[in-house]
């Protein structure tokens, strides 16, 4: 019996995952006699702090369903975190929502906001984390490249329903100043656009002991139309826990909570307990930042000696590096000395002459990479 079923009619037909294109360079780098130094992906390599591990284990008897909105204790801990680090006051009962990592929120927010039904598009930075554009694709809407500075300068927001900004930026490490942030808030509110600020590198600010500004620092306590997105992956070596949250406009938070209840998007109860411990403990955050600072200093010296210019990179876990040649040529040269980096092309056409160098490798591998860069420059 012949079948009329055609599986090609189904699925989202998304592009291949970009990191799979690095296989050739990984293979070449692996031939180095001292092994590969993989500085391509920003996944933490240091241990999850014991205070967090202990809280997770203690909450292991989680026989009942957790709540989408999170426990009262977790919502209060998130609100406390904003007050402690940013001086921002939030209503934990209405302006806070835990999420299963921040990437899923980035990918699903255009869908959950109903942009397709409204006939509206997404906008994101010209050099940007690819998931902003993927989220638009999943929602079935367009995605424009639009930088915060352009919005502040008066660029049109016609037809846009959701504007993503990313500060500190991935891959650039650029931190948006409060004047720019305030003007973007004014423009998006004036245009009826939801403004979502992805701030997951905010505590890793290298040019100040204070965190990078949050979008909630410039709302004057009135968060309507504005969302702040944060992940604990970077500050607490918690990428494997998928621990993040979104805060801001109470009406948007309320609707997102309702939609996520229907979809079963729930942070597991033991992870919620671990998040509370991690949010309340500040000592481990400071300790981890200093580890990254030492790695950053070593790598920056090596990269500049090798011939790279470091642009922005004033915060976050990356050195945004350019030799003023195509990123794939830079990647090839680095692979020859056993180093893997992230090609700028993955982040948009505006980034094709840069490579992203991650600080997320062990001290030993960072030191090895720095030695190779210095030696190659001789």
Secondary structure, DSSP 8 states (H G I E B T S, - for coil): ------GGGSS------GGGGGHHHHHHHTTSTT--EE-SS----S---HHHHHHHHHT----S---TT--HHHHHHHHHHHHHHH-----TTTSEEEEESHHHHHHHHHHHTTHHHHT-EEEE-SS--THHHHHHHHHT--EEE--HHHHHTT---TTEEEEEEESS-TTT-----HHHHHHHHHHHHHHT-EEEEE-TTTT-BSS-SS----GGGGSTT--TTEEEEEESHHHHT-GGG-EEEEEE-HHHHHHHHHHHHHHT----HHHHHHHHHHHH--HHHHHHHHHHHHHHHHHHHHHHHHT-EEES-SBSSEEEEE-SS-HHHHHHHHHHTTEE-EEGGGG-GGGTT-EEEE--S-HHHHHHHHHHHHHHH-
